[in-house]
Structure formats: structure tokens, C-alpha cells
């Protein structure tokens, strides 16, 4: 089972690393998942991820305080707004726009109500 958790952690770090350079591919959720998987499969690799100078502080902030960096909040809400504007521009049906707007407002509220960190 340890091999499974290590493999999952490595896969998540790889996907998260790709997400750094590929637009629309999220990085943070995969790194958080990697830290969780490494906690079950390899304390050494988990420590490496948490001690990483660039990634570690934000992962630790989420794990201890459920905090999101200010820059990430701004980018997330801007991306959500942009997706709604694209849907409006594409003239999606009103029901679809309403459902999308509702979901985006709820997600934005969740993001903006988390503590700010990093």
C-alpha cells in the first residue's frame, strides 16, 4: 500500500508541475493531494514537499490554517469571472448561465472567505 501512496504522490507532483506552465491546469490541488498521499506513503517525500522553498509555505498554510495566498485568490476569482464573461459572449441558454453564475458565486465566496496567507 505504501507504494500506491508514493506513486500517487509522485503523479500528483508531476501533474502539478505541468500545471505551473500549462494554463487552466491547476497546480495547487495536485500539490495538496501529493502532500496528503506522501503523508501515507513516505514521510521523507512529504518533508521534501513541505520544506520546498517555493511550494512548502503555501501547502503548510493550507494544512494548518486553510489559508489561500492573496495572489491565488485574485487569479481564481478573475478566472471565474472570465469564464462567466465567455459564457455570456457565447450566448449560452439562460438556464446554463444561471447555473454557472450560481456555482461561480459559491466558489468565489468560498475562496474569498478563507484566510489569506503566503
C-alpha distances in whole Angstrom, upper triangle without the diagonal:
4,5,5,7,9,10,11,13,14,15,17,19,20,21,23,24,26,27,29,32,31,33,32,28,27,25,25,22,20,20,20,16,15,16,14,11,12,12,9,8,11,14,16,16,16,19,20,20,22,25,25,29,29,26,25,28,28,24,25,28,26,23,26,29,28,31,31,33,37,37,34,35,39,37,35,38,40,38,38,41,42,40,42,45,44,44,47,48,47,49,46,47,48,45,42,44,44,40,39,41,40,37,37,39,37,34,37,37,34,34,37,37,34,35,35,34,33
4,5,5,6,9,10,11,12,14,15,17,18,20,21,22,25,26,27,30,30,32,31,27,26,24,23,21,19,18,18,15,13,14,13,9,9,10,7,5,7,11,13,12,13,16,17,17,19,21,22,26,26,23,22,25,25,22,22,26,24,22,24,27,27,29,30,31,35,35,32,34,37,35,34,37,39,37,37,41,41,39,42,45,44,44,47,48,47,49,47,48,49,46,43,44,45,41,40,42,41,37,37,39,37,34,36,37,33,33,36,36,32,33,34,32,31
4,6,5,6,8,10,10,12,14,15,16,18,20,21,23,24,26,28,28,31,30,26,25,23,23,21,18,18,18,16,13,15,14,10,10,12,10,7,9,13,14,12,14,17,17,17,20,22,22,26,26,23,23,26,26,23,24,27,25,23,26,29,28,30,30,32,35,35,32,34,37,35,34,37,39,36,37,41,40,39,41,44,43,43,46,47,46,48,46,47,48,46,43,44,44,41,39,42,41,37,37,40,37,34,37,38,34,34,37,37,34,35,35,33,32
4,6,5,6,9,10,10,12,14,15,16,18,20,21,22,25,27,26,28,27,23,22,21,21,19,16,16,17,13,12,14,12,9,10,12,9,8,11,14,15,14,14,18,18,18,20,22,23,26,26,23,23,26,25,22,23,26,24,22,25,28,26,28,29,30,34,33,30,32,35,33,31,34,36,34,34,38,38,36,38,41,40,40,43,44,43,45,42,44,45,42,39,41,41,37,36,38,37,34,34,37,34,31,34,35,31,31,35,34,32,33,33,31,31
4,5,5,6,9,10,10,12,14,15,16,18,20,21,23,25,25,27,26,22,21,19,18,16,14,14,13,10,9,10,9,5,6,8,6,5,8,11,13,11,11,15,15,14,16,19,20,23,23,20,19,22,22,18,19,22,20,18,22,24,23,25,25,27,31,30,27,29,32,31,29,32,34,32,32,36,36,34,37,40,39,39,42,43,42,44,42,43,44,41,38,39,40,36,35,37,36,32,32,34,32,29,31,32,29,28,32,31,28,29,30,28,27
4,5,5,6,9,10,11,12,14,15,16,18,20,21,24,24,26,26,22,21,18,18,17,14,13,14,11,9,10,10,7,6,9,8,5,6,10,10,8,10,13,13,12,15,17,17,21,21,18,18,21,21,18,19,22,21,19,22,25,24,26,26,27,31,30,27,30,32,30,29,33,34,32,33,36,36,35,38,40,39,40,43,44,43,45,43,45,45,43,40,41,41,38,36,38,37,34,34,36,34,30,33,34,30,29,33,33,29,30,30,28,27
4,5,5,6,9,10,10,12,14,15,17,18,20,22,22,25,24,20,19,17,18,16,13,13,15,12,9,12,12,9,9,12,11,9,10,13,14,11,13,16,15,14,17,20,19,23,22,19,20,23,22,19,21,24,22,21,25,27,25,27,26,28,31,30,27,30,32,30,29,32,33,31,32,35,35,33,36,39,37,38,41,42,41,43,41,43,44,42,38,39,40,37,35,37,37,33,33,35,33,30,32,34,31,29,33,33,30,31,31,29,28
4,5,5,6,9,10,11,12,14,15,16,19,21,20,22,21,18,16,15,15,13,10,11,12,8,7,10,10,6,8,11,10,9,11,14,15,12,12,16,15,14,16,19,19,22,21,18,18,21,20,17,19,22,20,19,22,24,22,24,24,25,28,28,24,27,29,27,25,29,30,28,28,32,32,30,33,36,34,35,38,39,38,40,38,39,40,38,35,36,36,33,31,34,33,29,29,32,30,26,29,30,27,26,30,30,27,28,28,27,26
4,5,5,6,9,10,10,12,14,15,17,19,20,22,21,17,16,13,13,12,9,8,9,7,4,7,8,5,6,9,9,8,9,11,12,9,9,12,12,10,13,15,15,18,18,14,15,18,17,14,16,19,17,16,20,22,20,22,21,22,26,25,22,25,27,25,24,28,29,27,28,31,31,30,33,35,34,35,38,39,38,41,38,40,41,39,36,36,37,34,32,34,33,29,29,31,29,26,28,29,26,25,28,28,25,26,26,24,23
4,5,5,6,9,10,10,12,14,16,18,18,21,21,17,16,13,14,14,10,10,12,10,7,10,11,9,8,12,13,11,11,13,13,9,10,14,12,11,14,16,15,18,17,15,16,19,18,16,18,21,20,19,22,25,23,24,23,24,27,26,23,26,28,26,25,29,30,27,29,32,32,31,34,36,35,35,39,39,39,41,39,41,42,40,37,38,39,36,33,35,35,31,31,33,31,28,30,31,28,27,30,31,28,28,28,25,24
4,6,5,6,8,10,11,12,15,16,16,19,18,14,14,12,14,12,9,10,12,10,8,11,12,10,11,15,15,13,14,16,16,13,14,17,15,13,17,19,17,20,19,16,18,21,19,17,20,22,20,20,24,26,23,24,23,24,27,26,23,25,27,25,24,27,28,25,27,30,29,28,31,33,32,32,36,36,35,38,36,38,39,37,34,35,36,33,30,33,33,29,29,31,30,26,28,30,27,26,29,30,27,28,28,26,25
4,5,5,6,8,10,10,12,15,15,17,16,12,11,9,10,9,5,6,9,7,5,9,10,9,10,13,14,13,14,16,16,12,12,15,14,12,14,17,15,18,17,13,15,18,16,14,17,19,17,17,20,22,20,21,19,20,23,22,19,22,24,21,20,24,25,22,24,27,27,25,28,31,29,30,34,34,33,36,34,36,37,35,32,32,33,30,28,30,30,26,25,28,26,23,25,27,24,22,25,26,24,25,24,23,22
4,6,5,6,9,10,11,13,14,16,16,13,11,9,10,10,6,6,9,9,6,9,11,10,10,14,15,14,14,15,15,11,11,14,12,9,12,14,12,15,13,11,12,16,15,12,16,18,17,17,20,22,20,20,19,19,22,21,18,21,23,21,20,24,25,23,24,28,27,26,30,32,31,32,35,35,35,37,36,38,39,37,34,34,35,32,30,31,32,28,27,29,28,24,26,28,25,23,26,27,24,25,23,21,20
4,5,5,6,9,10,12,12,15,15,12,12,10,12,12,9,9,12,12,9,13,15,13,13,17,18,16,16,18,17,14,14,17,14,12,16,17,15,17,16,13,16,19,18,16,19,21,20,20,24,25,23,23,22,22,24,23,20,23,25,22,21,25,26,23,25,28,27,26,30,31,30,31,34,35,34,37,35,38,39,37,34,34,36,33,30,32,32,29,28,31,29,26,27,30,27,25,28,29,27,27,26,24,23
4,5,5,6,9,11,10,12,12,8,9,7,10,10,7,9,12,11,10,13,15,14,15,18,19,18,19,20,20,16,16,19,17,14,17,19,17,19,17,14,17,19,17,16,19,21,19,20,24,25,22,22,20,20,23,21,18,21,22,19,19,22,23,20,22,25,24,23,26,28,26,27,31,31,30,33,31,34,35,34,30,30,32,29,26,28,29,25,24,27,26,23,24,27,24,22,26,27,25,26,25,23,22
4,5,5,7,9,10,12,11,8,7,4,7,8,5,6,9,10,9,12,14,14,14,17,19,18,18,19,19,15,15,17,15,12,14,17,14,16,13,11,13,16,14,13,16,18,16,17,21,21,19,19,17,17,19,17,15,18,19,17,16,20,20,18,20,23,22,22,25,27,26,27,30,31,30,33,31,34,35,34,30,30,31,29,26,27,28,24,23,26,25,21,22,24,22,20,23,24,22,23,21,20,18
4,5,5,8,9,12,13,10,9,7,10,11,9,9,12,13,11,14,16,16,16,19,21,20,19,20,19,16,16,18,15,12,15,16,13,15,12,11,14,16,15,14,18,19,18,20,23,24,22,21,19,18,21,18,16,20,21,18,18,22,22,20,22,25,24,24,27,28,27,29,32,32,32,35,33,36,37,36,33,32,34,32,29,30,31,27,26,28,28,24,25,27,25,22,25,27,24,25,23,21,19
4,5,6,6,9,11,8,9,8,11,13,10,11,15,15,14,17,19,18,19,22,23,22,22,24,23,19,19,21,19,16,19,20,17,18,15,14,17,20,18,17,21,22,21,22,26,26,24,23,21,20,22,19,17,20,21,18,18,22,21,19,21,24,22,22,25,27,25,27,30,30,29,32,31,34,35,34,31,31,32,30,27,29,30,27,25,28,28,24,25,28,26,23,26,28,26,27,25,23,22
4,5,5,7,8,5,5,5,9,10,9,10,13,14,14,16,18,18,19,22,24,23,23,24,24,20,20,22,19,16,18,20,17,18,15,13,17,18,16,16,20,20,19,21,24,24,21,20,17,17,19,16,14,17,18,14,14,18,18,15,17,20,19,18,22,23,22,24,27,27,26,29,28,31,32,31,28,27,29,27,24,25,26,23,21,24,24,20,21,24,22,19,22,25,23,24,22,21,19
4,6,8,10,8,8,6,9,12,11,11,14,16,15,17,20,20,20,23,25,24,24,24,23,20,20,21,18,15,17,18,15,15,12,11,15,16,15,15,19,19,18,21,23,24,21,20,17,16,17,14,13,16,17,13,14,18,17,15,18,21,19,20,23,24,23,25,28,28,28,31,30,33,34,34,30,29,31,29,26,27,28,25,23,25,25,22,22,25,23,20,22,25,22,23,21,19,17
4,6,9,8,10,9,13,15,14,14,18,19,18,20,23,23,23,26,28,27,27,28,26,23,23,24,22,19,21,22,18,18,15,15,19,20,18,19,22,23,22,24,27,27,25,23,20,19,20,16,15,18,18,15,16,19,18,16,19,21,19,20,23,24,22,25,28,27,27,30,30,33,34,34,30,30,32,30,27,28,29,26,24,27,27,24,24,27,25,22,25,27,26,26,24,23,21
4,6,6,9,9,13,15,14,15,18,19,19,21,23,23,24,27,28,28,28,29,28,24,24,26,24,21,23,24,21,21,18,17,21,22,20,20,24,24,23,25,28,28,25,24,21,20,21,18,16,19,18,15,15,18,17,14,17,20,17,17,21,21,20,22,25,24,24,27,26,30,31,31,27,27,29,27,24,25,27,24,22,25,26,22,22,26,25,22,24,27,26,27,25,24,22
4,6,8,10,13,14,15,16,19,19,20,22,24,25,26,28,30,30,30,31,30,27,26,28,26,23,24,26,23,23,19,18,22,23,20,21,24,24,22,25,28,27,24,23,19,19,19,16,14,16,16,12,12,15,14,11,14,16,14,13,17,18,16,18,21,21,21,24,23,27,28,28,24,23,26,24,21,22,24,21,19,22,23,19,19,23,22,19,22,25,24,25,23,23,22
4,6,9,12,12,13,15,17,18,19,21,23,23,25,27,28,29,29,30,30,27,26,28,26,23,24,26,23,24,20,19,22,23,19,20,24,23,21,24,27,26,22,21,18,18,19,16,13,15,15,11,10,13,12,9,11,14,12,11,15,16,14,16,19,19,19,22,21,24,25,25,21,20,22,21,17,19,21,18,16,19,19,16,17,20,19,17,20,23,22,24,22,22,22
4,7,10,10,10,12,14,15,15,18,19,20,21,24,25,25,26,27,27,23,22,25,23,20,21,24,21,22,18,16,20,21,18,18,21,21,19,22,25,24,21,21,18,18,19,17,14,16,17,13,12,15,15,12,14,17,16,14,18,20,18,19,23,23,22,25,24,26,28,27,23,23,25,23,19,21,22,19,18,21,21,17,18,21,20,18,21,23,22,23,22,22,21
4,6,7,7,9,11,12,13,15,17,18,19,21,23,23,24,24,25,21,20,22,21,17,18,21,18,19,16,14,17,18,14,14,18,18,16,18,21,21,17,17,14,14,16,14,11,13,14,11,10,14,14,12,13,17,16,15,18,20,19,21,24,24,24,27,25,28,28,27,24,23,25,22,19,21,21,18,16,19,19,15,16,19,17,15,18,20,18,20,19,18,18
4,6,6,6,9,10,11,13,15,15,16,19,21,21,21,21,21,18,17,19,17,13,15,17,15,16,13,10,13,14,12,11,15,16,14,16,19,19,16,16,13,13,16,14,11,14,15,13,12,16,17,14,16,19,19,18,22,23,23,24,27,28,28,30,29,31,32,31,27,27,28,26,23,24,24,21,19,22,21,17,18,20,18,16,19,21,18,19,18,17,16
4,5,5,6,9,10,11,12,14,15,17,19,20,20,20,20,17,15,17,16,12,13,16,14,15,12,9,11,12,9,8,12,12,10,12,15,15,13,12,10,11,14,13,9,12,14,12,11,15,16,15,16,19,20,19,22,24,24,25,28,29,29,31,30,32,32,31,28,27,28,25,23,23,23,20,19,20,19,16,16,18,16,13,16,18,15,16,15,14,13
4,5,5,6,9,10,11,12,14,15,17,18,19,19,20,17,15,18,17,14,14,18,16,18,15,12,13,15,11,10,13,13,11,12,16,16,13,13,12,13,16,16,12,14,16,15,13,16,18,16,16,20,20,19,22,25,24,25,28,29,29,31,29,31,31,29,26,26,26,24,21,22,22,19,18,20,18,14,16,18,15,13,17,18,15,17,17,16,16
4,5,5,6,9,10,10,12,14,15,16,17,18,18,15,13,16,15,12,14,17,15,17,15,12,13,15,13,11,14,15,13,14,17,18,16,16,15,16,19,18,15,17,19,17,16,19,21,18,19,23,23,22,24,27,26,27,30,31,31,33,31,33,33,32,28,29,29,26,24,25,25,22,21,23,22,18,20,22,19,17,20,21,19,20,20,19,18
4,5,5,6,9,10,10,12,14,15,15,15,15,12,10,13,12,8,10,13,11,14,12,8,10,12,10,8,11,13,11,12,15,16,14,15,13,14,18,17,14,17,19,18,16,20,22,20,21,24,25,24,27,29,29,29,32,33,33,36,34,36,36,35,31,31,32,29,27,28,28,24,23,25,23,20,21,22,19,17,20,21,18,19,18,16,15
4,5,5,6,9,10,11,13,14,15,15,16,13,10,13,13,10,10,14,13,15,14,10,10,12,9,6,9,11,8,8,12,13,11,12,12,14,17,17,14,16,19,18,16,20,22,20,21,24,25,24,27,29,29,30,33,34,34,36,34,36,36,34,31,31,31,28,26,27,26,23,22,23,21,18,19,21,17,16,19,19,16,17,17,15,15
4,5,5,6,9,10,11,12,13,14,16,13,11,14,14,11,12,16,15,18,17,13,13,15,13,10,13,14,12,11,15,16,14,16,15,17,21,21,17,19,22,21,19,22,24,22,22,26,27,25,28,30,30,30,33,35,34,36,34,35,36,34,31,31,31,28,26,28,27,23,23,25,22,19,21,22,19,18,21,22,19,20,20,19,19
4,5,5,6,8,10,10,11,12,13,9,8,11,11,8,10,14,13,16,15,12,12,15,13,10,13,15,13,12,16,18,16,18,17,19,22,22,19,21,24,22,21,24,26,24,25,28,29,28,30,33,32,33,36,37,36,39,36,38,39,37,34,34,34,31,29,31,30,26,26,28,26,23,24,26,22,21,24,24,21,22,22,20,19
4,6,5,6,9,10,10,9,11,8,6,9,10,7,8,11,12,15,14,11,10,12,12,8,9,12,11,9,13,15,14,16,16,18,21,21,19,21,24,23,21,25,27,25,26,30,30,29,32,34,34,35,38,39,39,41,39,40,40,39,36,36,36,33,31,32,31,28,27,29,26,23,24,25,22,20,23,23,20,20,20,18,17
4,6,5,7,9,10,10,13,11,8,11,13,11,11,14,15,18,18,14,13,15,14,10,11,14,12,10,13,15,14,16,17,19,23,23,20,22,25,24,23,26,28,26,27,30,31,30,32,35,35,35,38,39,39,41,38,40,40,38,35,35,35,32,30,31,30,27,27,28,25,23,24,25,21,21,24,23,20,21,21,20,20
4,5,5,6,8,10,12,10,8,12,13,11,13,16,16,20,19,16,15,18,17,13,15,17,15,13,17,19,18,20,20,22,26,26,23,25,28,26,25,28,30,28,28,32,33,31,34,36,36,36,39,41,40,42,39,41,41,39,36,37,37,33,32,33,32,29,29,30,28,25,27,28,24,24,27,27,23,24,25,23,23
4,5,5,5,6,8,6,5,9,10,9,10,13,14,18,18,15,13,17,16,13,14,17,16,14,17,20,19,21,21,23,26,26,24,26,29,28,26,30,32,30,30,34,34,33,36,39,38,38,42,43,42,44,42,44,44,42,39,39,40,36,35,36,35,31,31,33,31,27,29,30,26,25,28,28,25,25,25,23,22
4,6,6,6,9,8,6,9,11,10,11,14,15,19,19,16,14,16,17,13,13,16,15,12,15,18,17,20,21,23,27,27,24,26,30,29,27,30,33,31,31,35,36,35,37,40,40,40,43,44,44,46,43,45,45,43,40,40,40,37,35,37,35,32,32,33,30,28,29,30,26,25,28,27,24,24,24,22,22
4,6,8,11,10,9,12,14,14,14,17,19,22,23,19,18,20,20,16,16,19,18,15,18,21,20,23,24,26,30,30,27,29,32,31,29,32,35,33,33,37,37,36,38,41,41,41,44,46,45,47,44,45,45,43,40,41,41,37,36,38,36,33,33,34,32,29,31,31,28,27,30,29,26,27,28,26,25
4,7,9,8,9,12,13,13,15,17,18,22,22,19,18,21,21,17,18,21,20,17,20,23,23,25,26,27,31,31,28,30,34,32,31,34,36,34,35,38,39,37,40,43,42,42,45,47,46,48,45,47,47,45,42,43,43,39,38,39,38,35,35,37,34,31,33,34,30,29,33,32,29,29,30,27,27
4,5,5,6,9,10,11,12,14,15,19,20,18,16,19,20,17,17,20,20,17,20,23,23,25,25,27,30,30,28,30,33,32,31,34,36,34,35,39,39,38,41,43,43,43,46,48,47,49,47,48,49,47,44,44,44,41,39,41,40,36,36,38,35,32,34,35,31,30,33,32,29,29,29,26,25
4,6,5,6,9,10,10,12,14,17,19,17,14,17,18,15,15,18,18,15,17,21,21,23,24,25,29,29,27,30,33,32,31,34,36,35,35,39,39,39,41,44,43,44,47,48,48,50,48,50,50,48,45,45,45,42,40,41,40,37,36,38,35,32,34,34,30,29,32,31,28,27,27,24,23
4,5,5,6,9,10,10,12,16,18,16,14,17,19,16,16,19,20,17,19,23,23,24,25,26,29,29,28,30,33,32,31,35,36,35,36,40,40,39,42,44,44,45,48,49,49,51,49,51,51,49,46,46,47,44,42,43,42,38,38,39,37,34,35,36,32,31,33,33,29,28,28,25,23
4,5,5,6,9,10,10,14,15,13,12,15,17,14,14,18,18,16,19,22,22,22,23,23,27,27,25,28,30,29,28,32,33,32,33,36,37,36,39,41,40,41,45,45,45,47,45,48,48,46,43,43,44,41,38,40,39,36,35,36,34,31,32,33,30,28,31,31,27,27,26,23,22
4,5,5,6,8,10,13,14,12,10,13,14,11,11,15,15,13,15,18,18,19,20,21,25,25,23,25,28,27,26,29,31,30,31,34,35,34,37,39,39,40,43,44,44,46,44,46,46,44,41,41,41,38,36,37,37,33,32,34,32,28,30,30,27,25,28,28,24,24,23,20,19
4,5,5,6,8,12,14,12,9,12,14,11,11,15,15,13,15,18,19,20,20,21,25,25,23,26,29,28,27,31,33,32,33,36,37,36,39,41,41,42,45,46,46,48,46,48,48,47,44,44,44,41,39,39,39,35,34,36,34,30,31,32,28,27,29,29,25,24,23,20,18
4,6,5,6,10,11,10,8,12,14,12,12,16,17,15,17,20,20,21,21,21,24,24,23,25,28,27,27,30,32,30,32,35,35,35,38,40,40,41,44,45,45,47,46,48,48,47,43,43,44,41,39,39,39,36,34,36,34,31,31,32,29,27,29,29,26,25,24,20,18
4,5,5,9,9,7,6,10,11,8,10,13,13,13,15,18,17,17,17,17,21,21,19,22,24,23,23,27,28,27,28,32,32,32,34,36,36,37,40,41,41,44,42,44,44,43,40,39,40,37,35,36,35,32,31,32,30,27,28,29,26,23,26,26,22,22,21,18,16
4,6,8,9,7,4,7,9,7,7,10,11,10,12,15,15,15,16,16,20,20,18,21,24,23,23,26,28,27,28,31,32,32,35,37,37,38,41,42,42,44,43,45,45,43,40,40,40,37,35,35,35,32,30,31,30,26,27,27,24,22,24,24,20,19,18,15,13
4,6,9,8,5,8,11,10,9,12,14,13,15,17,18,17,18,17,21,21,20,23,25,25,25,28,30,29,31,34,34,34,37,39,39,40,43,44,44,47,45,48,47,46,43,42,43,40,38,38,38,35,33,34,33,29,29,30,27,25,27,27,23,21,20,16,14
4,6,5,5,8,10,10,10,13,15,15,16,18,19,18,17,16,20,19,18,21,23,22,23,26,27,27,29,32,32,32,35,37,37,38,41,41,42,44,43,46,46,45,41,41,41,39,36,37,37,34,32,33,32,28,28,30,27,24,26,27,23,22,20,16,14
4,6,6,7,10,11,11,13,15,16,17,19,19,17,17,15,18,17,17,20,22,21,23,26,27,26,29,31,31,32,35,36,36,38,41,41,42,44,43,46,46,45,42,41,42,40,37,37,37,34,32,33,32,29,28,29,27,24,25,26,23,21,19,15,12
4,6,7,8,10,11,13,14,16,17,18,18,16,14,12,15,14,14,17,19,18,19,22,23,23,25,27,27,28,31,32,32,35,37,37,38,41,40,42,42,42,39,37,38,36,33,33,34,31,29,30,29,26,25,27,24,21,23,24,21,19,17,13,10
4,6,6,6,9,10,11,13,15,16,15,14,12,11,15,14,13,16,18,17,18,21,22,21,23,26,26,27,30,31,31,33,35,36,37,39,38,40,40,39,36,35,36,34,31,31,32,28,26,28,27,23,23,24,22,19,21,22,19,18,16,13,10
4,6,5,6,8,10,10,12,14,14,13,13,12,16,16,15,18,20,20,20,23,25,24,26,29,29,30,32,34,34,36,38,39,40,42,40,43,42,41,38,38,38,36,33,33,33,30,28,29,28,24,24,25,22,20,22,22,18,17,16,12,10
4,6,5,6,9,10,10,11,12,11,11,10,13,14,14,16,18,18,19,22,23,23,25,27,28,29,31,33,34,35,37,39,39,41,40,42,42,41,38,37,37,35,32,32,32,29,27,28,26,23,23,23,21,18,19,20,16,14,12,9,7
4,5,5,6,9,10,10,10,8,7,7,11,11,10,12,15,15,15,18,20,20,21,24,25,26,28,30,30,32,34,35,36,38,37,39,38,37,34,33,33,31,29,28,28,25,23,24,23,20,19,20,17,15,16,17,13,12,10,7,6
4,5,5,6,9,10,9,9,9,10,14,15,13,15,18,17,17,20,22,21,22,25,26,26,29,31,31,32,35,36,37,39,37,39,38,37,34,34,34,31,29,29,28,25,24,25,23,20,20,21,18,15,18,18,14,13,13,10,9
4,5,5,6,8,9,9,10,11,15,17,15,17,20,20,20,22,25,24,25,28,29,30,32,34,34,35,38,39,40,42,40,42,41,40,37,36,36,34,31,31,31,28,26,27,25,22,22,22,19,17,19,18,14,13,13,10,10
4,6,5,5,6,5,7,9,12,14,13,14,17,18,17,20,22,22,23,26,27,28,29,32,33,34,36,37,38,40,38,40,39,38,35,34,34,32,30,29,28,26,24,24,22,20,19,19,16,14,15,15,11,9,9,6,7
4,6,5,4,5,7,9,13,14,12,13,17,17,16,18,21,21,21,24,25,25,27,30,31,31,33,35,36,37,36,37,36,35,32,31,31,29,27,26,25,22,21,22,19,17,17,17,14,12,14,13,9,9,10,8,10
4,6,6,8,10,13,16,18,16,17,20,21,19,21,24,24,24,27,29,29,30,33,34,34,36,38,39,40,38,40,39,37,35,34,33,31,29,29,28,25,24,24,22,19,20,20,16,15,17,16,12,12,13,11,13
4,6,8,11,13,17,19,17,18,21,22,21,23,26,26,26,29,31,31,32,35,36,36,38,40,41,42,40,42,41,39,37,36,35,33,31,31,29,27,26,26,23,21,21,20,17,16,17,16,12,11,12,11,12
4,5,9,11,14,17,16,15,19,20,19,20,23,24,24,26,28,29,30,32,34,34,36,38,39,40,38,40,38,37,35,34,33,31,29,28,27,24,23,23,20,18,18,17,14,13,14,12,9,7,9,9,11
4,7,10,13,15,13,13,17,18,16,17,21,21,20,23,25,25,26,29,30,31,33,35,35,37,35,36,35,33,31,30,29,27,25,25,23,21,20,20,17,15,15,14,11,10,12,10,7,7,9,9,12
4,7,9,12,11,10,14,15,14,15,18,19,19,21,24,24,25,28,29,30,31,33,35,36,34,36,34,33,31,30,29,27,25,24,23,21,19,19,17,15,14,14,11,9,10,9,6,5,5,5,8
4,6,9,7,7,10,11,10,12,15,16,16,18,20,21,22,24,26,27,29,30,31,33,32,33,32,31,29,27,27,25,23,22,22,19,17,17,16,13,12,13,11,8,9,10,6,6,5,5,8
4,6,5,6,9,10,11,12,14,15,17,19,20,21,23,24,26,27,29,30,32,33,33,35,34,33,31,29,29,27,25,24,24,22,19,19,19,16,14,15,14,10,10,12,9,8,5,5,5
4,5,5,6,9,10,11,12,14,15,17,18,20,21,23,24,26,27,28,30,32,31,33,32,32,30,28,28,27,24,23,23,21,18,18,18,16,13,14,14,10,9,11,10,9,6,7,8
4,5,5,6,9,10,11,12,14,15,16,18,20,21,22,24,26,27,28,30,30,32,32,32,29,27,27,27,23,22,23,21,18,19,19,16,14,16,15,12,12,14,13,13,9,10,9
4,5,5,6,9,10,10,12,14,15,16,18,20,21,23,24,25,27,29,28,30,30,29,27,25,25,24,21,20,21,19,16,17,17,13,12,14,13,9,10,13,11,12,9,10,10
4,6,5,6,8,10,11,12,14,15,17,18,20,21,23,24,26,27,27,29,28,27,25,23,23,22,19,18,18,16,13,13,14,11,9,11,10,6,7,10,9,10,8,10,11
4,6,5,6,8,10,11,12,14,16,16,18,20,21,22,24,26,26,28,27,27,25,22,23,22,19,18,19,17,14,14,15,13,10,12,13,9,9,13,13,13,11,13,13
4,6,5,6,9,10,10,12,14,15,16,18,20,21,22,24,24,27,26,26,23,21,22,22,18,17,19,17,14,15,16,13,11,14,14,11,11,15,15,16,13,15,15
4,5,5,6,9,10,11,13,14,15,17,19,20,21,23,22,24,24,24,21,19,20,18,15,15,16,13,10,12,13,9,8,11,11,8,10,13,13,15,13,15,16
4,5,5,6,9,10,11,12,14,15,17,18,20,21,21,23,22,22,19,17,17,17,14,12,14,12,9,9,11,9,6,9,10,8,8,12,13,15,14,16,18
4,5,5,6,9,10,10,12,14,15,16,18,20,20,22,22,22,20,17,18,18,15,14,16,14,11,12,14,12,10,13,14,12,12,16,16,18,17,18,19
4,5,5,6,9,10,10,12,14,15,16,18,18,21,21,21,18,16,17,17,13,13,15,13,10,12,14,11,10,14,15,12,14,17,17,20,18,20,20
4,5,5,6,9,10,11,13,14,15,17,16,18,18,18,15,13,14,13,10,9,11,10,6,9,11,9,8,11,12,11,12,16,17,19,19,21,22
4,5,5,6,9,10,11,12,14,15,15,18,17,18,15,12,14,14,11,9,12,11,8,9,12,11,9,13,15,13,14,17,19,21,20,22,24
4,5,5,6,9,10,10,12,14,14,17,17,18,16,13,15,16,12,11,15,14,11,13,16,14,13,16,18,16,17,20,21,24,22,24,25
4,5,5,6,9,10,11,12,12,15,15,16,13,11,13,13,9,10,13,12,9,12,14,13,13,16,17,16,18,21,22,24,24,25,26
4,5,5,6,9,10,11,10,13,12,13,10,8,10,11,7,7,10,10,8,10,13,13,12,15,17,17,18,21,22,25,25,27,28
4,5,5,6,9,10,11,14,13,15,13,10,13,14,11,10,14,14,12,13,17,16,15,18,20,19,20,23,25,27,26,28,29
4,5,5,6,9,9,13,14,15,13,10,14,14,11,12,15,15,13,16,18,17,17,20,22,21,22,25,27,29,28,30,31
4,5,5,6,6,9,10,12,9,7,11,11,9,10,13,13,12,15,17,17,17,20,22,21,22,25,27,30,29,31,32
4,5,5,6,9,9,12,10,7,11,13,10,10,14,15,13,15,18,18,18,21,23,23,23,26,28,31,31,33,34
4,5,8,11,12,15,13,11,14,16,14,14,18,18,16,19,22,21,21,24,26,25,26,29,31,33,32,34,35
4,6,9,11,14,11,10,14,15,13,14,18,18,17,20,22,22,22,25,27,26,27,30,32,35,34,36,37
4,6,8,11,10,9,12,14,13,14,17,18,17,19,22,22,22,25,27,27,28,31,32,35,35,37,38
4,6,8,6,6,10,11,10,12,15,15,15,18,20,20,21,23,25,25,27,29,31,34,34,36,38
4,6,5,6,9,10,11,12,14,16,16,18,20,21,22,24,26,27,28,30,32,35,36,38,40
4,5,5,6,9,10,10,12,14,15,16,18,20,21,22,24,25,26,28,30,34,34,37,39
4,5,5,6,9,10,11,12,14,15,17,18,20,21,23,24,26,27,29,33,34,36,38
4,5,5,6,8,10,11,12,14,15,16,18,20,21,22,24,26,28,31,32,34,36
4,6,5,6,8,10,10,12,14,15,16,18,20,21,22,24,26,29,30,32,34
4,5,5,6,9,10,11,12,14,15,16,18,20,21,22,25,28,29,32,34
4,6,5,6,9,10,11,12,14,15,17,18,20,21,23,27,28,31,33
4,5,5,6,9,10,10,12,14,15,16,18,20,22,25,26,28,30
4,5,5,6,9,10,10,12,14,15,16,18,20,24,24,27,29
4,5,5,6,9,10,11,12,14,15,17,19,22,24,27,29
4,5,5,6,8,10,11,12,14,15,17,21,22,24,27
4,5,5,6,8,10,10,12,14,16,19,20,22,24
4,6,5,6,9,10,10,12,14,18,19,22,24
4,5,5,6,9,10,11,13,16,18,21,23
4,5,5,6,9,10,11,15,16,18,21
4,5,5,6,8,10,13,14,17,19
4,5,5,6,9,12,13,17,20
4,6,5,7,10,12,15,18
4,6,6,9,10,12,15
4,6,8,9,12,15
4,6,9,12,16
4,6,9,13
4,7,10
4,7
4
